[in-house]
């Protein structure tokens, strides 16, 4: 079937969001056909029945197995569960093959992570209708790679992303703007792309429980609550998103920085710390708006005689909070300041990555560590909201830095798959 004459998708943009289903587990099943139809999970240490579930297939989910669940608990729910260690080389190869197929259709493919991406097929000049083309892509991935996917078809990226989540596995869902009141607005606000757990909690505090509630709420109320990101979410809840499918977007992240000149040259450490605090806050807000994190902080110092130095620190893990960025900037400053009067300071976050991109990138070491820390993070945030940001005194941690995997980020920074 095609789109009827006059349909908004035939008049405007046609965007696909291709989302591979249970990617890691599906790759393992494609590699080992004897696993087909059986509950499969990727986990930390299957031999010792330790670790947590990183991902699992739909057969395992039907038994109650979920991501982040301890492996021992998954075995209790599903004794026949087949738990495997991850094979990153295998997943990387499958991903490159998957994107190569997408690039056969159009050069306008934007990888978002190892297992999903956007396609702009507006100018596709083949004989297939958009829906037929989506079916063709889904079948081609199955036939060539034995990998299932779901595809969302819509007039913009946000609606395509939401559509691809509506039917899994192997779903093809069309979401037109005129259908958002029936298909999109009834969904819980926590299911909206771009709404994390903390944002969901804040929105529910002002009685926004569904995407429709957000769409109908006064935009100034949302902006006052969530800042620029709130306005963006409000726009998308109403079905609007003008962002382009950009094949080079994965290479665009360079830096986010701010610098400011003092009203007068100063060597006052209090004034300097206040300035670094403001700069770190500004960088953090811009990173939050772009939904990115950083693993390199750079400090610029311009002295009274205009002599300028820049010093940076590569980090062992991603950071995103003002407190983290400020502490690094202060450390850099105290390590390199010659105690002469300063004219200007600058703080820059470099080597940025999408939060969505790295959310799937964590190796099992980081994944388990962060899962264990989550209750602590929640408690700290609750205390800070109640008693203020200064309720805790931060101490330097002398322990070894956390293990960081660059598997997914390395993949995304490579050249596009060959057409």
N, C-alpha and C positions, 0 to 999 in steps of 0.2 A: 504494500500500500504506500502511497505517497501523500504529500501534503495537498490539501485542497487549494484550489485557486483562491488567491487573496489571503492565504494564511500568512501570519506574521513571519514564520520561518522561511517562507518562500520569498518574502519581500526584503527581509533583513539578513542579519548574520545567522549562520548555522554552526553551532559549536557542539562538539562532542567532548564528553569527559569519559575516558576509558580507564576503568578501575579493575585491576586484576583481582580475582577472588582468592582469598587465603593463599597469597602468592607463595610464600616459602613452602607451605605444606603441599600446595599444588605442584610446585617444581619437583619436590621429592616424589610425589605420586607419579608424575610424568616419567621420572627417572626410573622408578620401580613400579611397573604396572601391577605387581602383586599386591600393592597397597590400596588399589582402587576399591572404593566401597567400604573401607575400614577407617576407624577413627584414628587420625594422625595428628600429632602435635610436635612443634619444635620447642625444645626446652634445654635447660642448662646441663644437667648431669644425669641423664636417664639411667646410667648404670647404677648410680648410687641413690636413685629416686629422689634427687635433690634439685633445687632450683625452682623457677617459676615458668609458666607457659608464656612463650613469646608470641606464638600464633598457633592456630589449630584449624583443621578443616571443618566443613559443615556437619560431617558425621559425628565428630567429637563434640561440636556445639550442641547437637541434638541431645547429647547425654548430659549436658550441663557444664561442660568444660568451657572455661573462659580465659581470655588473655589476662595475665598478671596473677592467675590462680597458682598457688603452690602445687608443685608436681604431685606431692603425696595426696593432696586433696583431689586432684584430677583423677588419680588412680582409684580413689575410693568411689568416685562417681562413675568412672568408666574403667573397670579392671582390664578390659581388652585394649585399652589405649596403647597405641604404638608411638612412643616418644623418641625423637631423633635429635641428635646434635645438629646445629646449623652448619651448612656448607656454603659459605659466602661466595666462593668462586663459581659454584654452580648457579647461584641466584643472579650473580652479575651477568653471566653468559646468557641466561634466559631473558633477563631484562633487555640486554642489548638486542637480542633477536626479536623481542616483542616490539621495541621501538623502531627497529628496521622495517617491520611490516607497516607500522603507522606512517612512516616517512614515504612508503611507496604510494600512499594515497595523496598526500599533500606535504609540501615543505613546511607548512605552518603547524608544527607540533611543538608543544611546550611541556617537556618533562617536569613533573612536580616532585616525584620521588622515584624510587627504583621500580615501583609497580603501578604508577598512574601518571596520566598526562592529559592535556587538553589538545584538541585538534580544531582548527578552523577550516571547515570544508565548504565555506560559502562559495568559493570559486571552483569547486570540484566540477570538472567538465566531462565526467564519464556518463554512462548511460543509466546508472542507478539513481533512484530517488534517495534522499537522505536516510530514510528508514531502511531501505534495501542496502544502502552502503553500510549502515551500522550492523545489520545482520551479516553482511559479507565479512566485515572485520572480525566480528565475534567468531564466525565459523572458521575463518582463516587462522586465527590464533589457536583454535581447537585442533584443526587439522594438521597444522605445521608444527605446533609446539606442545599440543595436548594440554593447553592452559586455558581455564575458563575466565571470563571477564564479564563485567556489567558495563553498560554504556548509557550515559545520559545524553539526551538530545534536546537542545534548547537554544534560544536566541542570544544567550550570554553565558559567561563562564560560571557565575554563581548558580544559576538555575540548572546548568548542565551537571555541575557537581552534586547538587541536591538530588537531581533526578537519578543519577547513577546509584545513589544509596537507597532508592525506593524499592528496588527489586533485586535481590541477590539470592543465590548465584545466577549467573547467565541471564540477567535481566536486560531488557532494552526499554527504556522509559522516556517518553516525550513529555516535556513540561513547557507549555506555552505561558506567556504572561497572563493571558486571559483565564488561565486555569489555576492561578496561584491561590485564589480564595478557597477553592475546593481541595486542592492537592497539597499546598504548602502551608497555608496559615493554620490548619488544625494541628500541625506537628508540635511536639513539646519544644520549648525554646532551647533546651540542651542539645537537640538534634540539628540545630542550625549550624552550618559551616561558619567557623569563625568565633563561635561562642564556646569558650572553655568553661571549666567547672566554676571558677571564681566569678566569671562574668555572669554565668547562669544564676548563681546565688544572689548577686547584686540585683539582677533584673527581677528575680522573684520577690525581692523585698519591696518592689514597687508594683507588685501584682501583675507582672508580665510572665505568664506561664506558657504561652504559645507564641509561635512566630507571628501569628495574626495580631496578638496583643502588642507586640513590638511594632509592627507595621502601622497600627492605628494610634500609637502613643505619640504625644507631641514631641517633635524632634529635639526641641530645646531641653526637654526633661531628660531625654536619653543622653544628649551631649553633656549636660551638666553632671550626669552620673558617670559616664564612661569616657568623656573627652571626644577627640576626633574619631576614635574607633567606634564610639556609640553612634555618631552620625553616619558612618559608613555602614554599620549594621542595619540601621533604620532604612537606608536607601535600598540595601539588598533585600531586606524583608519585604519591600514593596516591589520586588522583582527586577530591580535595575542594577546594572553592572556594565560600565563602559570599558573595562580593562581589556586590553588586547591579548590575543594568543601570541606570545613572543618566544620564538625558538631560541633566542639568545638570552632570555631572562636569567637562566642559571649562571651566566657569566657576568651579570650586571652588578653583582654585589661587590662593591669596592670599599666604601667607608661611609660612616655617618659621624660628622664632627661639628664642633662649635668652638669658636674662639671669641674672646672679648678683651678690649683694651680697658685698662684701669683709668679712672678719671685723672689720676696722677701716678707717676712712678712710685712704687712702694716696695718695701721689704718687710712690711708688717705681716707676720705669719697668720694672724687672725683674718686679715683682709684677703690674704692669698687663699686660705682654706675656704672662706665663704665663696670666693670666685670659683674654685674648683668644685665646690658643692653645687653651685648653680649650673656650671657647665655639664657636670655629670648628670644632673637632673634633666637638662635639655636633651642630651644624647639619649638618655634612657627613654624619654617620652617619644622621640622620633623612632627609636628602635621598636618600641611597643606598637606604634602606629603601622610600621612596616612588617611587624611580626617576625623580627629577626633576632638572632643572638650573635655574640662576638667571641672570638678567641684570641684577639690581639688588641691591646689598648696602647695608644700613642699619646704622649704628652709633648706639647710645644711650649717653650719658654722664650719670650723675646725680652731682652734686657733694655735698660734705659738708653744704652748706646746703640740699640737696634740689632745687636748681635743676637742671633736666633739659633736655638738648638732644638732638636726633636729626639726623643728617646721612646722606645716602645718595649713592650713585654709580650711575648707569645705565651699563651696560657695553656695549661694542661687540660682544661675543661672549658666548656662554653659558659659565659656569664651574660646576665641580662639586667640585673637589678642595679639601682643607683648606688646602693651601699657597696656592692662589689666593684663597680667601675670607679667610684670615688676612692676606695681604699687602694686600688692599684695606681690611680693617678697620684695620690698622696705619696705612696711608696716611691714612685718614679721621681716625684718632685724632690723629696728629701734626699734621694740618692744622688741627684745631679744638680741641685741648686747651688750656686757659688756664693749665695747670700748677698749678692748685689741687688739693687732696686730693679723691679720688674715693670715693664710697660704692658705686656700682653701675655695671656695664657690661653692655651687651646687643649681640648680633650677630644680624641677621635677614636671611635670603635672601628676596627678594621677586620678583614677576613670574616665577613658576615655570612650567616646561613639562615635560611628560612626555618622557623620553629617547626613547621609542618614537615619539612624535609628531614630534620634530625630526629623527629619523634619516633621514626621507625629505624633509625640508624643505630641506636644504642646497642652495644653488644651485651652479652648476658651479664657481664660483671657490672657495668653501669646500670643496666636495667634492674637488677636485683637490689643494688645499693639505693637507687632512687626510689624504688617501690617501698623499701624499708623505711626511708626517711620521710615519706609522704605524710604520715600522721604527725611527725614532728613539725613539718612545714605548716600544716594546718593549725596546730596549736600555737605556733609562733605568730602566725598571721592574725589569729583570733585575739591573742594577747595584745598585739600591737594596735589593732583596731580599737580595743577597749581602753588601753592605758597609754597609747602613744608610741611613736617609733623609738623612743629612747629607753623603753622598758628593759631592753637587753643590752649588755655590754659585750661587744664582739672581741674574742680572743684570737690571736694568731694560731692557726693549726699547723703544727710542725710535722704532721704525718705525711706520708708519701701521697702525691697527687693521685686522683682517681684515674683508672685506666680509661683511655678514650679511643673509641674506634672511629676511623675515618672512612669506613667501607662505603656507606651510602653517599657521603659528601664527595668522596673521590670519584665515585661513579658519575655523579651529577656534574662534576667539573670537567669531565672528559669531553672530547669532541662529540658532536651529535652522531648517532648511528648512521652508517652509510645507507644511502638510498638504494 
